[in-house]
Amino acid sequence: MNAIEKLSWSVADAKARFSEMIDKARSNGPQTLTKNGKPIAILVSIEEWEKWTKPKESLIEFFRNSPLYDSGIEFERMDATLRDVEL
């Protein structure tokens, strides 16, 4: 595997070549960090992270897409009085 295709880095390599690891994450995708030969972390570009963590839909769209949206179920608020709590 040449340096362009590198996707896995030992902790020692990552420390010594951190800037290169960041560049690879931006150009080649997620980079795996290993310790004693076992994967321990993944470095991803901010663009990749935002793509993974961005909500697919707004909260309003989520509720509108719910199977309960037009089901006719009606919810009522309880008309209970609050109790006093000493703090």
N, C-alpha and C positions, 0 to 999 in steps of 0.2 A: 504494500500500500504506500503510495507516495504522499508527500506532505499535503498536497491539494485535497486528497480524499480522506485525510485524517479525521476521524469522528470520536476517537477515544484517547484520553490523555491520563497518564499517571499523575499523581499529585506533584511529584518532582518536575515532570515536564510542564505541567500547567503553571507552576510557580516560575520556572525559568522562561517560559514562552507565553505568558498570560496575554499579552497584546495580540499575538498571533492566534491564540485560542479564541479571543473575542472576534477577530476578523473572520475566522472560519465559521463561527456561529452565525455571523451575519451573511456570509456568502454560501455556506454549504449546509446550513441547518444545525439542529441541536448537537452539542458536543458532550460526550459522556466523560465524567471525571471518575477515575478509579483509584482505589487504595488497596494495596496488597492484592491486586488483580480483580477486585470486586467493585462493581459500579456503586458509587456513593452519591453522585449528584449529576445534574445536567445543566449545562449553560445554554441558554437560548437567547436570541436577539430580542430586543424590546418589541419589534414588529411581530415576531412569532408569538411572544407572550400575550400581547394585546389581542391577537387573532384568537388565541385559545381562551382568553378570559373575558372577552367582550360578550355581553349578553346577546343572545340570538334575537330576542324580542324585548320590547318594553314590558313593564309590569302590567300595564293596561292590556296590551296584546296577549300576554300570558293568561289573564283572567278571561278575556274574550274567547280565547281558543280552548278554554276548559270545557270538558263535556257537560259541566253543570250550568254553563252560561245561559242557555235557553231551556233549561229543564223544568222550569216552573216552581222550583224549590223556593220557598220564602223563609227568610230568617227574621227572627224578632229579637229585639234587645230586651234583656231582663230589666224589669223596673224595680230593682232592689236598691235599698238605701245602703249607704256605706257605713261601716262601723268606725267608731273613733279608735285610734291607735295612739298610745303614748310612746313618744320616742325619747 
